[in-house]
Amino acid sequence: MIVHWHRRDLRGTDNRGLARAAGDGPVVPAFVFDPAVLEHASPVRVACLLEALGELRTWYRDRGSDLVVARGEASAVIPELAAEYDASTVVWNADYSGLARERDEAVTAALEDDGIACEPVHDAIHHEPGSISPNQGEHYSVFSYFWKKWRDRPKRDPVSAPADDDLATVSGDPLPSLADLGFDDPNANPQRVTQTAARDRLEAFCSGPIYRYDEGREYPAAEMTSRLSAHLKWGTIGPREVYAATERAADDAESAAERESVTAFQRQLAFREFYVHVLAFNPETVVEDFSEYKREIGWRNDPDELEAWKAGETGYPIVDAGMRQLRAEGWVHNRVRMLAASFLTKDLLVDWREGYDWYRRTLADHETASDVGGWQWAASTGTDEQPYFRVFNPMKQGREYDPDAEYIREYVSELEGVPAERIHEWHELDDDDRDALAPGYPAPIVDHAERRENAIAAFERARGEE
């Protein structure tokens, strides 16, 4: 017997670890609810996890097997499972965060003490951390250099699901509920996160929107993004299957512009991997700035302003729309994520770690590497970061990327029926005009122009320029 330990690879197809285990099967599929991991979880993400596990269990049962479910510290539970099923080897797909590596080192040591072999398999991204690197150094800190090499490197083909005969005949216990795991029901209603939903989403995206992705992806009302982020986070679809679908789309493109649009999407896949490489070599950046300043950044960290940001009550319509979409769906359009992050770290001068922690708790697609990378980029503290003096103007961004205010009105109900032009000049209106148009919606909590200058001054002081 071989145990395949599922973690963030909740699928049967294009799963390199599972395929490796099946080669020497029969395979006992297992999942462990580890309290050390759940400590960093949230209701919306655990709800997605349970949904994905439910379909994965059905997938195994349809093939005469089952998903063995256990609870407890992985370093104790995995050796117990291996002993129970008389397994010679435990296989899993590698993860690259600091927490994951600490867990895996503990599991490896425990298995070795019991004389059981273990085999981590590279699966979650195309190119293992360290395999794309500059001539000197372990990883690139500038994405454009990483992208050139990532784009030109061959990609593995998707791997097939194991044959039914390669799966062990086992019976698993019922999945726990959210309450069993100590979580309340989530406030958000996220998209479905299952293998079936992932493939449906990929097929729909590659049959049309991918050809308009480059021109439409920045407009939140256009719905031109793939919405695959939660599936890649939970591994309900494999990265090789996604890439192969984009290559087929490129082959079917009817113009150079359509092929360029496919490439633009592939560039975003590379961005996700870039941040995994960075985090793998810099696990401390979950809590520490990647880029050092001569002095500490003078974060204001006003608690009332932070709460207004979380609640979508800043008086900046597109920022508030994004924060309310986050609460409603556990997902935010990428352009609006950047705007909300810039507003928090520059207009409000709130430490990026506060924003990262809120996204970690509320996003269904939270991935440590991508979110840390994105937040530090916005805060001008990360790799290839946004220059500290370039501060997004939320009103200008709203006018440019949501000109008809469709996205804003969808999530900020107080502004329903208010003309788009008036929404985009909300910061310029007097209180009487605002009360007449939308009495329930707040005035801007800060003056952007003033706060922009304050932020630039704060970063210049941190740089030692004052």
C-alpha positions in Angstrom: 0.0 0.0 0.0 1.0 3.6 -0.6 -0.7 6.5 1.1 -1.3 9.7 -0.9 -1.7 12.6 1.5 -3.9 15.2 -0.2 -3.4 18.8 0.9 -4.0 21.6 -1.6 -4.4 19.1 -4.5 -8.1 18.2 -4.2 -8.4 16.5 -7.6 -7.8 13.1 -9.2 -6.7 14.3 -12.6 -3.4 16.1 -13.4 -2.2 15.3 -9.9 1.5 14.3 -10.1 1.7 13.0 -6.5 -1.3 10.8 -6.9 -0.1 9.5 -10.2 3.3 8.8 -8.7 1.6 6.8 -5.8 -0.6 4.9 -8.3 2.5 3.7 -10.1 3.3 1.5 -7.1 -0.2 1.3 -5.7 -2.7 0.4 -4.5 -3.2 3.9 -3.2 -5.0 4.9 0.0 -6.1 8.5 -0.5 -6.1 10.5 2.8 -6.7 14.0 4.1 -5.9 15.4 7.6 -7.5 18.3 9.3 -4.5 19.6 11.1 -5.1 22.1 13.9 -1.8 23.9 13.2 -3.1 24.6 9.7 -6.7 25.4 10.7 -5.4 28.0 13.2 -4.6 30.1 10.1 -7.9 29.4 8.3 -11.2 31.2 8.1 -14.9 30.2 7.7 -15.1 31.0 4.0 -11.9 29.1 3.2 -12.9 26.1 5.3 -16.3 26.0 3.6 -14.6 25.9 0.2 -12.3 23.2 1.5 -15.2 21.0 2.7 -17.0 21.5 -0.6 -13.9 20.4 -2.6 -13.3 17.4 -0.3 -16.9 16.4 -0.7 -16.7 16.1 -4.4 -13.2 14.5 -4.2 -14.7 11.8 -1.9 -17.5 11.2 -4.4 -14.9 10.9 -7.2 -13.0 8.2 -5.2 -16.2 6.4 -4.3 -17.3 6.3 -7.9 -14.1 4.3 -8.5 -14.5 1.8 -5.7 -12.3 3.6 -3.2 -12.8 6.4 -0.7 -11.1 9.3 1.0 -9.8 8.5 4.4 -10.3 11.5 6.7 -8.5 12.1 10.0 -8.1 14.9 12.5 -5.0 15.8 14.5 -1.4 17.0 14.1 -0.1 15.6 10.7 3.2 14.5 12.2 1.2 12.1 14.5 -1.7 11.2 12.2 0.2 10.4 9.0 2.4 7.7 10.5 -0.6 6.2 12.2 -2.5 6.0 8.9 0.6 4.5 7.3 0.8 1.9 10.0 -3.0 1.1 9.9 -2.8 0.4 6.1 0.6 -1.2 6.3 1.9 1.4 3.8 5.5 1.3 2.7 5.5 4.9 1.4 3.6 8.2 1.9 3.5 10.5 -1.1 2.4 14.1 -1.1 2.6 17.2 -3.3 5.1 19.7 -2.1 4.1 23.1 -0.7 6.5 26.0 -0.3 5.3 28.3 2.5 7.3 28.4 5.8 4.4 26.8 7.7 4.0 24.0 5.1 7.7 23.2 5.1 7.8 23.0 8.9 4.8 20.7 8.9 6.3 18.5 6.2 9.7 18.3 7.9 8.0 17.1 11.1 6.0 14.5 9.2 9.1 13.3 7.3 11.0 12.9 10.6 8.2 10.9 12.2 7.8 8.6 9.1 11.6 8.0 9.0 11.5 7.0 12.7 9.0 4.4 11.8 10.9 3.2 8.8 8.4 4.4 6.3 9.5 6.1 3.1 8.2 9.5 2.1 8.2 11.2 -1.2 7.3 14.8 -1.8 6.4 15.5 -5.5 6.6 18.8 -7.3 3.1 19.5 -8.6 1.6 22.9 -7.5 3.4 25.1 -10.1 5.2 24.4 -13.3 8.8 25.2 -12.3 10.1 24.3 -8.9 11.5 27.2 -6.8 15.2 27.7 -7.6 14.8 26.3 -11.2 14.3 29.8 -12.6 17.1 32.0 -11.2 19.6 34.7 -12.2 23.2 33.8 -12.8 23.9 34.8 -9.2 21.2 34.4 -6.6 18.4 32.0 -5.8 15.4 33.8 -7.3 14.4 36.8 -9.4 13.2 39.9 -7.6 11.9 41.5 -10.8 9.0 39.8 -12.5 9.9 40.8 -16.1 13.1 38.8 -16.0 11.4 35.8 -14.4 8.6 36.0 -17.0 11.0 35.8 -20.0 12.5 32.5 -18.7 9.2 31.1 -17.5 7.6 31.7 -20.8 10.3 29.9 -22.8 10.7 26.9 -20.4 8.9 23.7 -21.6 5.9 22.8 -19.5 5.0 19.3 -18.5 1.8 17.8 -20.0 -1.1 17.0 -17.7 -1.0 13.6 -16.1 -3.9 11.1 -16.2 -6.0 10.1 -13.3 -5.1 6.7 -11.8 -6.9 3.6 -13.0 -9.6 2.3 -10.7 -7.5 -0.8 -10.0 -4.7 1.4 -8.7 -6.9 2.6 -5.8 -7.2 0.7 -2.6 -10.6 -0.5 -1.4 -11.1 1.5 1.8 -13.9 3.2 3.7 -13.6 6.6 5.2 -15.4 8.4 8.0 -17.9 11.2 7.3 -16.4 14.7 6.7 -16.7 17.0 9.6 -18.9 20.1 9.5 -17.8 23.7 9.9 -19.1 23.6 13.4 -17.2 20.4 14.1 -14.0 22.2 13.1 -14.8 25.2 15.2 -15.9 27.6 12.5 -19.1 29.6 12.0 -20.9 29.7 8.7 -19.2 32.2 6.4 -20.7 35.6 5.7 -19.7 35.4 2.1 -21.3 33.2 -0.6 -18.3 32.2 -2.7 -18.2 30.5 -6.1 -18.3 26.7 -6.1 -14.9 25.1 -5.6 -14.9 21.6 -7.0 -13.2 19.7 -9.8 -16.4 19.9 -11.9 -16.8 23.6 -11.4 -13.1 24.2 -12.2 -13.3 22.4 -15.5 -16.5 24.2 -16.4 -14.9 27.5 -15.6 -11.8 26.8 -17.6 -13.7 25.6 -20.6 -16.0 28.7 -20.5 -13.1 31.1 -20.2 -11.0 29.5 -23.0 -13.9 29.4 -25.4 -14.3 33.1 -25.6 -13.3 35.5 -22.8 -9.6 34.6 -23.0 -9.5 36.2 -26.5 -10.6 39.5 -25.0 -8.8 39.2 -21.7 -6.0 41.6 -22.5 -8.4 44.5 -23.3 -11.1 43.7 -20.8 -9.4 42.3 -17.7 -8.9 45.7 -16.0 -12.7 46.5 -16.1 -14.5 44.8 -13.2 -17.9 45.1 -14.8 -16.7 43.3 -17.9 -16.2 39.9 -16.2 -13.3 39.1 -18.5 -11.2 37.4 -15.8 -11.0 33.6 -15.5 -12.1 33.3 -11.9 -9.8 30.3 -11.6 -7.9 31.6 -8.6 -9.8 29.7 -6.0 -9.5 26.5 -8.0 -5.7 26.9 -8.3 -5.5 27.7 -4.6 -7.4 24.5 -3.6 -6.0 22.5 -6.4 -9.4 21.5 -7.8 -7.6 21.8 -11.2 -4.0 21.3 -12.0 -1.6 23.9 -13.4 -0.7 21.8 -16.3 -4.3 21.3 -17.4 -4.9 25.0 -17.2 -1.8 25.8 -19.3 -2.6 23.1 -21.8 -6.0 24.6 -22.3 -4.5 28.1 -22.9 -2.1 26.6 -25.5 -5.0 25.1 -27.3 -6.8 28.4 -27.2 -3.7 30.1 -28.7 -3.7 27.5 -31.5 -7.4 28.3 -32.2 -6.9 32.0 -32.1 -8.1 33.8 -35.2 -5.8 36.8 -35.0 -2.5 38.0 -33.6 -4.5 40.1 -31.1 -6.3 37.0 -29.8 -3.0 35.2 -29.4 -1.5 38.1 -27.6 -4.5 38.1 -25.3 -3.9 34.4 -24.4 -0.3 35.3 -23.7 -1.4 38.1 -21.4 -3.4 35.5 -19.3 -0.4 33.1 -19.3 1.6 36.0 -17.9 -0.7 36.1 -14.9 -0.1 32.4 -14.4 3.6 33.2 -14.3 3.0 36.0 -11.8 1.4 33.5 -9.4 4.5 31.3 -9.7 6.9 34.2 -9.4 5.5 35.0 -5.9 5.8 31.3 -4.9 9.5 31.4 -5.8 10.0 34.6 -3.8 8.2 33.2 -0.7 10.0 29.9 -0.9 13.3 31.7 -0.4 12.0 34.4 1.9 9.4 32.9 4.2 9.9 35.7 6.7 8.2 38.1 4.3 4.8 37.0 5.6 5.4 39.3 8.5 8.5 41.3 7.4 9.1 43.9 4.6 11.0 42.4 1.7 12.7 45.8 0.9 14.5 47.5 3.8 14.2 51.2 4.5 16.8 53.2 6.5 14.0 54.1 9.0 10.7 52.6 10.0 7.8 53.6 7.8 5.5 55.9 9.8 2.3 54.0 9.6 -0.6 55.9 11.1 -2.8 52.8 11.7 -5.9 54.7 12.7 -8.3 52.1 13.9 -11.5 53.9 12.8 -10.1 54.4 9.3 -9.1 50.7 9.1 -12.7 49.7 10.2 -14.2 52.0 7.6 -12.0 50.4 4.9 -13.0 46.9 6.0 -16.7 47.8 6.0 -16.6 49.5 2.6 -17.5 52.9 4.2 -14.6 55.1 3.1 -16.7 57.4 0.8 -14.5 56.4 -2.2 -17.0 54.4 -4.3 -14.8 52.0 -6.2 -12.8 51.1 -3.1 -16.0 50.5 -1.1 -17.4 48.4 -4.0 -14.4 46.2 -3.8 -14.5 45.8 0.0 -18.2 44.9 -0.2 -17.7 42.4 -3.0 -15.1 40.8 -0.8 -17.6 40.4 2.1 -20.3 39.2 -0.2 -18.4 36.8 -2.4 -15.0 36.1 -0.8 -13.4 37.4 -4.0 -12.5 40.7 -5.5 -11.5 41.7 -9.0 -7.8 42.1 -9.3 -7.8 45.8 -10.4 -10.0 46.6 -7.4 -7.8 44.6 -5.0 -4.9 46.8 -6.0 -6.9 50.0 -5.6 -8.1 48.9 -2.1 -4.6 48.0 -1.1 -3.2 51.2 -2.3 -5.9 53.2 -0.5 -5.2 51.4 2.8 -1.4 51.7 2.7 -1.1 55.1 1.1 -4.2 57.2 1.7 -4.8 55.8 5.2 -1.1 54.9 5.9 -2.1 51.6 7.5 0.5 48.9 7.7 0.1 46.4 4.8 0.1 43.6 7.4 -3.4 44.7 8.5 -4.7 44.5 5.0 -3.0 41.2 4.3 -4.6 39.8 7.5 -8.0 40.9 6.5 -7.7 39.4 3.0 -6.4 36.2 4.6 -9.5 36.0 6.7 -12.0 36.9 4.0 -10.8 35.7 0.6 -11.8 32.3 -0.6 -8.8 32.2 -2.9 -6.2 33.4 -0.3 -2.8 32.1 -1.2 0.0 33.2 1.1 2.6 33.8 -1.7 0.3 35.8 -4.0 -1.3 37.9 -1.2 1.9 38.7 0.5 3.5 39.6 -2.8 0.5 41.8 -3.8 0.3 43.6 -0.5 4.0 44.3 -0.4 3.9 45.5 -4.0 1.1 48.0 -3.2 2.8 49.1 0.0 6.1 49.7 -1.9 7.9 47.3 0.4 8.1 44.2 -1.8 9.8 42.7 -4.8 9.5 44.8 -8.0 7.3 47.1 -5.9 5.0 50.0 -6.8 7.2 53.1 -6.5 6.4 54.8 -3.3 5.6 58.1 -5.0 3.1 56.5 -7.4 -0.2 56.5 -5.5 -3.5 55.4 -7.1 -6.1 58.1 -7.3 -9.3 56.2 -6.4 -11.7 58.6 -8.2 -9.6 58.7 -11.4 -9.4 54.9 -11.3 -13.1 54.5 -10.8 -13.8 56.8 -13.8 -11.3 55.0 -16.0 -12.1 51.4 -15.2 -15.8 51.6 -14.3 -16.9 54.6 -16.4 -20.6 53.8 -16.2 -20.4 52.9 -12.5 -21.9 49.5 -13.2 -19.6 47.7 -10.8 -19.9 50.4 -8.2 -23.7 50.3 -8.2 -23.8 46.5 -8.1 -22.1 46.5 -4.7 -22.8 49.9 -3.2 -26.6 49.9 -3.0 -26.8 53.4 -1.7 -25.6 54.7 -5.0 -28.2 52.8 -7.1 -29.9 55.4 -9.3 -27.2 58.0 -8.9 -25.8 59.1 -12.3 -22.3 57.8 -13.0 -20.8 61.3 -13.4 -22.0 62.2 -9.9 -20.6 59.1 -8.5 -17.2 59.8 -10.0 -17.2 63.3 -8.6 -18.4 62.3 -5.2 -15.2 63.7 -3.5 -16.0 67.1 -5.0 -19.6 67.4 -4.0 -20.8 69.4 -1.0 -22.7 67.7 1.9 -26.0 69.0 0.7 -25.5 67.4 -2.8 -24.4 64.1 -1.3 -27.4 64.0 1.1 -29.8 64.7 -1.8 -28.2 62.0 -4.0 -27.5 59.2 -1.5 -28.2 60.1 2.1 -27.0 56.8 3.4 -23.6 56.8 1.7 -20.7 58.6 3.6 -18.6 61.5 2.5 -14.9 60.7 1.8 -13.2 59.9 5.2 -10.0 61.5 4.0 -8.8 64.0 1.3 -6.9 62.0 -1.3 -4.7 64.8 -2.5 -3.6 65.7 1.0 -3.1 62.1 2.1 -1.1 61.4 -1.1 1.4 64.1 -0.1 1.5 62.8 3.4 2.3 59.3 2.3 5.1 60.4 -0.1 6.6 62.4 2.8 6.4 59.4 5.1 8.2 57.2 2.6 10.8 59.8 1.9 11.5 60.0 5.7 11.8 56.2 5.8 14.2 56.4 2.9 16.3 58.9 4.8 15.6 61.7 2.3 14.4 64.2 5.0 
